[in-house]
Amino acid sequence: MKSAELWLWQGGGPVLLTVGGSGDAPVARFSCELTVGGQYLVRPDEWQQAEPATDRAVLVACVVSPGFVFDDFSLAEPAEVR
């Protein structure tokens, strides 16, 4: 994605956000756990993966700026994350 993405924790359990890699495939380089008041800015063209950190449901928001362009979006297969 060519835009920055601001992840915001909204409620429920914690979310584990893993980022890393800017090439053709993701590379897990850094993980953080977002909970109450948590937020994290993912740089443009940086891969990311989000999943619940526990068995509790999670609610997050993702703000994309300057804007979301679907043609810039790509989704990696789970097996691609190294």
N, CA, C and O atoms as CSV, one atom per row, in Angstrom:
chain,resi,resn,atom,element,x,y,z
A,1,MET,N,N,0.851,-1.167,0.000
A,1,MET,CA,C,0.000,0.000,0.000
A,1,MET,C,C,0.897,1.230,0.000
A,1,MET,O,O,1.911,1.278,0.696
A,2,LYS,N,N,0.516,2.194,-0.770
A,2,LYS,CA,C,1.313,3.409,-0.931
A,2,LYS,C,C,1.030,4.456,0.140
A,2,LYS,O,O,1.647,5.521,0.137
A,3,SER,N,N,0.105,4.171,1.058
A,3,SER,CA,C,-0.281,5.118,2.105
A,3,SER,C,C,0.083,4.572,3.480
A,3,SER,O,O,0.194,3.361,3.668
A,4,ALA,N,N,0.266,5.476,4.436
A,4,ALA,CA,C,0.483,5.079,5.825
A,4,ALA,C,C,-0.852,4.606,6.403
A,4,ALA,O,O,-1.920,5.050,5.982
A,5,GLU,N,N,-0.769,3.688,7.384
A,5,GLU,CA,C,-1.976,3.172,8.032
A,5,GLU,C,C,-1.823,3.291,9.541
A,5,GLU,O,O,-0.867,2.770,10.116
A,6,LEU,N,N,-2.754,3.967,10.173
A,6,LEU,CA,C,-2.752,4.117,11.622
A,6,LEU,C,C,-3.728,3.116,12.216
A,6,LEU,O,O,-4.937,3.225,12.012
A,7,TRP,N,N,-3.205,2.138,12.953
A,7,TRP,CA,C,-4.029,1.131,13.617
A,7,TRP,C,C,-4.389,1.644,15.006
A,7,TRP,O,O,-3.522,2.113,15.743
A,8,LEU,N,N,-5.674,1.555,15.362
A,8,LEU,CA,C,-6.183,2.040,16.646
A,8,LEU,C,C,-6.962,0.927,17.341
A,8,LEU,O,O,-7.915,0.389,16.777
A,9,TRP,N,N,-6.565,0.585,18.548
A,9,TRP,CA,C,-7.298,-0.406,19.339
A,9,TRP,C,C,-8.596,0.234,19.805
A,9,TRP,O,O,-8.581,1.355,20.314
A,10,GLN,N,N,-9.733,-0.468,19.639
A,10,GLN,CA,C,-11.046,0.077,19.997
A,10,GLN,C,C,-11.719,-0.647,21.162
A,10,GLN,O,O,-12.458,-0.029,21.927
A,11,GLY,N,N,-11.470,-1.952,21.304
A,11,GLY,CA,C,-12.133,-2.670,22.385
A,11,GLY,C,C,-11.875,-4.160,22.324
A,11,GLY,O,O,-11.274,-4.667,21.376
A,12,GLY,N,N,-12.341,-4.853,23.354
A,12,GLY,CA,C,-12.156,-6.299,23.435
A,12,GLY,C,C,-10.774,-6.660,23.951
A,12,GLY,O,O,-10.189,-5.945,24.764
A,13,GLY,N,N,-10.263,-7.785,23.462
A,13,GLY,CA,C,-8.943,-8.243,23.876
A,13,GLY,C,C,-7.844,-7.515,23.128
A,13,GLY,O,O,-8.118,-6.694,22.253
A,14,PRO,N,N,-6.601,-7.815,23.472
A,14,PRO,CA,C,-5.478,-7.182,22.783
A,14,PRO,C,C,-5.313,-7.724,21.369
A,14,PRO,O,O,-5.716,-8.850,21.075
A,15,VAL,N,N,-4.717,-6.912,20.493
A,15,VAL,CA,C,-4.414,-7.333,19.136
A,15,VAL,C,C,-2.897,-7.356,18.976
A,15,VAL,O,O,-2.197,-6.467,19.462
A,16,LEU,N,N,-2.401,-8.378,18.291
A,16,LEU,CA,C,-0.976,-8.490,18.007
A,16,LEU,C,C,-0.750,-8.008,16.579
A,16,LEU,O,O,-1.262,-8.603,15.631
A,17,LEU,N,N,0.010,-6.940,16.427
A,17,LEU,CA,C,0.317,-6.366,15.123
A,17,LEU,C,C,1.780,-6.653,14.807
A,17,LEU,O,O,2.672,-6.265,15.561
A,18,THR,N,N,2.020,-7.327,13.702
A,18,THR,CA,C,3.372,-7.667,13.267
A,18,THR,C,C,3.635,-6.942,11.953
A,18,THR,O,O,2.819,-6.989,11.033
A,19,VAL,N,N,4.779,-6.273,11.872
A,19,VAL,CA,C,5.130,-5.525,10.665
A,19,VAL,C,C,6.525,-5.920,10.208
A,19,VAL,O,O,7.336,-6.419,10.989
A,20,GLY,N,N,6.786,-5.689,8.939
A,20,GLY,CA,C,8.128,-5.899,8.429
A,20,GLY,C,C,8.154,-6.303,6.978
A,20,GLY,O,O,7.289,-7.028,6.488
A,21,GLY,N,N,9.165,-5.815,6.313
A,21,GLY,CA,C,9.358,-6.125,4.912
A,21,GLY,C,C,8.666,-5.121,4.024
A,21,GLY,O,O,7.554,-4.676,4.308
A,22,SER,N,N,9.331,-4.775,2.958
A,22,SER,CA,C,8.721,-3.836,2.027
A,22,SER,C,C,8.847,-4.328,0.589
A,22,SER,O,O,8.561,-3.588,-0.352
A,23,GLY,N,N,9.278,-5.585,0.420
A,23,GLY,CA,C,9.424,-6.148,-0.918
A,23,GLY,C,C,8.190,-6.905,-1.341
A,23,GLY,O,O,7.062,-6.520,-1.032
A,24,ASP,N,N,8.423,-7.995,-2.056
A,24,ASP,CA,C,7.317,-8.788,-2.585
A,24,ASP,C,C,6.640,-9.664,-1.548
A,24,ASP,O,O,5.519,-10.122,-1.770
A,25,ALA,N,N,7.297,-9.909,-0.413
A,25,ALA,CA,C,6.730,-10.788,0.606
A,25,ALA,C,C,7.009,-10.233,1.993
A,25,ALA,O,O,8.036,-9.590,2.208
A,26,PRO,N,N,6.106,-10.474,2.937
A,26,PRO,CA,C,6.301,-9.990,4.305
A,26,PRO,C,C,7.445,-10.707,5.014
A,26,PRO,O,O,7.732,-11.874,4.749
A,27,VAL,N,N,8.086,-9.982,5.914
A,27,VAL,CA,C,9.132,-10.530,6.775
A,27,VAL,C,C,8.831,-10.021,8.182
A,27,VAL,O,O,8.886,-8.815,8.422
A,28,ALA,N,N,8.516,-10.913,9.113
A,28,ALA,CA,C,8.172,-10.509,10.473
A,28,ALA,C,C,9.411,-9.941,11.166
A,28,ALA,O,O,10.340,-10.682,11.488
A,29,ARG,N,N,9.421,-8.634,11.393
A,29,ARG,CA,C,10.567,-7.975,12.026
A,29,ARG,C,C,10.237,-7.399,13.391
A,29,ARG,O,O,11.113,-7.292,14.249
A,30,PHE,N,N,8.986,-7.028,13.597
A,30,PHE,CA,C,8.611,-6.347,14.837
A,30,PHE,C,C,7.155,-6.664,15.149
A,30,PHE,O,O,6.305,-6.658,14.258
A,31,SER,N,N,6.876,-6.938,16.411
A,31,SER,CA,C,5.496,-7.161,16.845
A,31,SER,C,C,5.206,-6.288,18.049
A,31,SER,O,O,6.076,-6.057,18.888
A,32,CYS,N,N,3.985,-5.808,18.127
A,32,CYS,CA,C,3.554,-5.063,19.304
A,32,CYS,C,C,2.119,-5.466,19.617
A,32,CYS,O,O,1.349,-5.845,18.735
A,33,GLU,N,N,1.793,-5.375,20.875
A,33,GLU,CA,C,0.455,-5.719,21.336
A,33,GLU,C,C,-0.285,-4.424,21.638
A,33,GLU,O,O,0.152,-3.628,22.470
A,34,LEU,N,N,-1.401,-4.221,20.962
A,34,LEU,CA,C,-2.202,-3.021,21.183
A,34,LEU,C,C,-3.339,-3.350,22.141
A,34,LEU,O,O,-4.072,-4.320,21.950
A,35,THR,N,N,-3.472,-2.525,23.173
A,35,THR,CA,C,-4.565,-2.647,24.139
A,35,THR,C,C,-5.138,-1.257,24.359
A,35,THR,O,O,-5.021,-0.405,23.479
A,36,VAL,N,N,-5.746,-1.006,25.497
A,36,VAL,CA,C,-6.417,0.261,25.789
A,36,VAL,C,C,-5.523,1.447,25.416
A,36,VAL,O,O,-4.406,1.579,25.916
A,37,GLY,N,N,-6.030,2.300,24.536
A,37,GLY,CA,C,-5.297,3.484,24.110
A,37,GLY,C,C,-4.207,3.205,23.089
A,37,GLY,O,O,-3.509,4.128,22.669
A,38,GLY,N,N,-4.045,1.947,22.681
A,38,GLY,CA,C,-2.954,1.567,21.789
A,38,GLY,C,C,-3.161,2.010,20.360
A,38,GLY,O,O,-4.270,1.976,19.828
A,39,GLN,N,N,-2.062,2.427,19.748
A,39,GLN,CA,C,-2.070,2.766,18.339
A,39,GLN,C,C,-0.683,2.527,17.764
A,39,GLN,O,O,0.315,2.556,18.483
A,40,TYR,N,N,-0.634,2.290,16.453
A,40,TYR,CA,C,0.647,2.056,15.788
A,40,TYR,C,C,0.541,2.531,14.345
A,40,TYR,O,O,-0.443,2.249,13.661
A,41,LEU,N,N,1.559,3.252,13.886
A,41,LEU,CA,C,1.583,3.759,12.521
A,41,LEU,C,C,2.445,2.850,11.652
A,41,LEU,O,O,3.646,2.711,11.887
A,42,VAL,N,N,1.829,2.235,10.653
A,42,VAL,CA,C,2.536,1.387,9.697
A,42,VAL,C,C,2.932,2.271,8.517
A,42,VAL,O,O,2.100,2.972,7.942
A,43,ARG,N,N,4.209,2.225,8.172
A,43,ARG,CA,C,4.717,3.061,7.078
A,43,ARG,C,C,4.161,2.603,5.728
A,43,ARG,O,O,3.766,1.447,5.574
A,44,PRO,N,N,4.134,3.508,4.758
A,44,PRO,CA,C,3.721,3.116,3.408
A,44,PRO,C,C,4.617,1.989,2.879
A,44,PRO,O,O,5.819,1.975,3.140
A,45,ASP,N,N,4.041,1.069,2.152
A,45,ASP,CA,C,4.740,-0.069,1.532
A,45,ASP,C,C,5.316,-1.069,2.524
A,45,ASP,O,O,6.112,-1.920,2.128
A,46,GLU,N,N,4.942,-0.996,3.803
A,46,GLU,CA,C,5.411,-1.965,4.799
A,46,GLU,C,C,4.320,-3.014,5.026
A,46,GLU,O,O,3.153,-2.679,5.229
A,47,TRP,N,N,4.712,-4.270,4.990
A,47,TRP,CA,C,3.767,-5.360,5.225
A,47,TRP,C,C,3.323,-5.354,6.685
A,47,TRP,O,O,4.049,-4.899,7.569
A,48,GLN,N,N,2.123,-5.866,6.918
A,48,GLN,CA,C,1.582,-5.943,8.279
A,48,GLN,C,C,0.658,-7.143,8.406
A,48,GLN,O,O,0.077,-7.617,7.430
A,49,GLN,N,N,0.543,-7.613,9.627
A,49,GLN,CA,C,-0.371,-8.718,9.941
A,49,GLN,C,C,-0.970,-8.428,11.305
A,49,GLN,O,O,-0.247,-8.068,12.234
A,50,ALA,N,N,-2.269,-8.579,11.437
A,50,ALA,CA,C,-2.944,-8.357,12.710
A,50,ALA,C,C,-3.750,-9.597,13.063
A,50,ALA,O,O,-4.384,-10.212,12.205
A,51,GLU,N,N,-3.713,-9.952,14.343
A,51,GLU,CA,C,-4.487,-11.090,14.839
A,51,GLU,C,C,-4.746,-10.899,16.328
A,51,GLU,O,O,-3.965,-10.234,17.009
A,52,PRO,N,N,-5.832,-11.475,16.844
A,52,PRO,CA,C,-6.069,-11.393,18.281
A,52,PRO,C,C,-4.892,-12.002,19.040
A,52,PRO,O,O,-4.376,-13.050,18.653
A,53,ALA,N,N,-4.473,-11.352,20.110
A,53,ALA,CA,C,-3.363,-11.860,20.926
A,53,ALA,C,C,-3.835,-12.920,21.922
A,53,ALA,O,O,-3.021,-13.670,22.461
A,54,THR,N,N,-5.145,-12.983,22.167
A,54,THR,CA,C,-5.728,-13.984,23.058
A,54,THR,C,C,-6.957,-14.558,22.363
A,54,THR,O,O,-7.176,-14.310,21.177
A,55,ASP,N,N,-7.758,-15.323,23.099
A,55,ASP,CA,C,-8.963,-15.889,22.505
A,55,ASP,C,C,-10.154,-14.917,22.548
A,55,ASP,O,O,-11.252,-15.270,22.117
A,56,ARG,N,N,-9.947,-13.705,23.060
A,56,ARG,CA,C,-11.017,-12.698,23.113
A,56,ARG,C,C,-11.159,-12.001,21.761
A,56,ARG,O,O,-10.173,-11.795,21.054
A,57,ALA,N,N,-12.380,-11.643,21.412
A,57,ALA,CA,C,-12.633,-10.871,20.196
A,57,ALA,C,C,-11.992,-9.489,20.320
A,57,ALA,O,O,-11.864,-8.956,21.422
A,58,VAL,N,N,-11.594,-8.916,19.192
A,58,VAL,CA,C,-10.903,-7.627,19.163
A,58,VAL,C,C,-11.618,-6.697,18.192
A,58,VAL,O,O,-12.111,-7.135,17.153
A,59,LEU,N,N,-11.672,-5.428,18.530
A,59,LEU,CA,C,-12.182,-4.412,17.617
A,59,LEU,C,C,-11.082,-3.380,17.404
A,59,LEU,O,O,-10.603,-2.772,18.361
A,60,VAL,N,N,-10.683,-3.181,16.149
A,60,VAL,CA,C,-9.670,-2.185,15.802
A,60,VAL,C,C,-10.200,-1.314,14.672
A,60,VAL,O,O,-11.147,-1.678,13.976
A,61,ALA,N,N,-9.575,-0.168,14.507
A,61,ALA,CA,C,-9.843,0.700,13.365
A,61,ALA,C,C,-8.522,0.943,12.660
A,61,ALA,O,O,-7.463,0.930,13.286
A,62,CYS,N,N,-8.589,1.161,11.377
A,62,CYS,CA,C,-7.396,1.448,10.590
A,62,CYS,C,C,-7.684,2.676,9.738
A,62,CYS,O,O,-8.572,2.660,8.886
A,63,VAL,N,N,-6.923,3.739,9.977
A,63,VAL,CA,C,-7.080,4.978,9.231
A,63,VAL,C,C,-5.967,5.042,8.197
A,63,VAL,O,O,-4.789,4.956,8.543
A,64,VAL,N,N,-6.337,5.194,6.923
A,64,VAL,CA,C,-5.372,5.213,5.831
A,64,VAL,C,C,-5.247,6.645,5.317
A,64,VAL,O,O,-6.243,7.303,5.017
A,65,SER,N,N,-3.992,7.114,5.221
A,65,SER,CA,C,-3.773,8.468,4.739
A,65,SER,C,C,-2.563,8.513,3.816
A,65,SER,O,O,-1.529,7.946,4.169
A,66,PRO,N,N,-2.632,9.143,2.676
A,66,PRO,CA,C,-3.640,10.104,2.273
A,66,PRO,C,C,-4.948,9.485,1.808
A,66,PRO,O,O,-5.947,10.200,1.732
A,67,GLY,N,N,-4.996,8.208,1.494
A,67,GLY,CA,C,-6.258,7.592,1.105
A,67,GLY,C,C,-6.038,6.178,0.626
A,67,GLY,O,O,-4.944,5.820,0.191
A,68,PHE,N,N,-7.083,5.376,0.706
A,68,PHE,CA,C,-7.004,3.983,0.282
A,68,PHE,C,C,-7.256,3.893,-1.216
A,68,PHE,O,O,-8.260,4.397,-1.719
A,69,VAL,N,N,-6.331,3.245,-1.926
A,69,VAL,CA,C,-6.480,2.985,-3.353
A,69,VAL,C,C,-6.403,1.473,-3.527
A,69,VAL,O,O,-5.348,0.878,-3.305
A,70,PHE,N,N,-7.502,0.849,-3.920
A,70,PHE,CA,C,-7.556,-0.605,-3.964
A,70,PHE,C,C,-6.483,-1.200,-4.865
A,70,PHE,O,O,-5.996,-2.295,-4.581
A,71,ASP,N,N,-6.104,-0.527,-5.928
A,71,ASP,CA,C,-5.060,-1.040,-6.830
A,71,ASP,C,C,-3.701,-1.157,-6.147
A,71,ASP,O,O,-2.854,-1.926,-6.602
A,72,ASP,N,N,-3.474,-0.410,-5.062
A,72,ASP,CA,C,-2.217,-0.478,-4.307
A,72,ASP,C,C,-2.222,-1.577,-3.255
A,72,ASP,O,O,-1.191,-1.843,-2.637
A,73,PHE,N,N,-3.357,-2.213,-3.046
A,73,PHE,CA,C,-3.532,-3.206,-1.981
A,73,PHE,C,C,-3.103,-4.582,-2.470
A,73,PHE,O,O,-3.420,-4.979,-3.591
A,74,SER,N,N,-2.379,-5.306,-1.622
A,74,SER,CA,C,-2.082,-6.721,-1.917
A,74,SER,C,C,-2.187,-7.508,-0.625
A,74,SER,O,O,-1.843,-7.014,0.449
A,75,LEU,N,N,-2.659,-8.722,-0.740
A,75,LEU,CA,C,-2.879,-9.598,0.404
A,75,LEU,C,C,-1.972,-10.808,0.266
A,75,LEU,O,O,-2.033,-11.526,-0.731
A,76,ALA,N,N,-1.129,-11.034,1.267
A,76,ALA,CA,C,-0.206,-12.177,1.240
A,76,ALA,C,C,-0.922,-13.417,1.751
A,76,ALA,O,O,-1.811,-13.331,2.599
A,77,GLU,N,N,-0.531,-14.552,1.234
A,77,GLU,CA,C,-1.016,-15.831,1.752
A,77,GLU,C,C,-0.350,-16.051,3.112
A,77,GLU,O,O,0.802,-15.655,3.288
A,78,PRO,N,N,-1.043,-16.677,4.087
A,78,PRO,CA,C,-0.433,-16.892,5.407
A,78,PRO,C,C,0.926,-17.584,5.348
A,78,PRO,O,O,1.797,-17.290,6.166
A,79,ALA,N,N,1.120,-18.477,4.419
A,79,ALA,CA,C,2.399,-19.192,4.327
A,79,ALA,C,C,3.548,-18.293,3.880
A,79,ALA,O,O,4.711,-18.666,4.031
A,80,GLU,N,N,3.243,-17.113,3.331
A,80,GLU,CA,C,4.281,-16.214,2.844
A,80,GLU,C,C,5.003,-15.469,3.952
A,80,GLU,O,O,6.124,-15.005,3.743
A,81,VAL,N,N,4.399,-15.340,5.118
A,81,VAL,CA,C,5.032,-14.594,6.212
A,81,VAL,C,C,6.219,-15.389,6.731
A,81,VAL,O,O,6.071,-16.530,7.170
A,82,ARG,N,N,7.386,-14.785,6.677
A,82,ARG,CA,C,8.615,-15.457,7.124
A,82,ARG,C,C,9.050,-14.957,8.467
A,82,ARG,O,O,10.065,-15.411,8.996
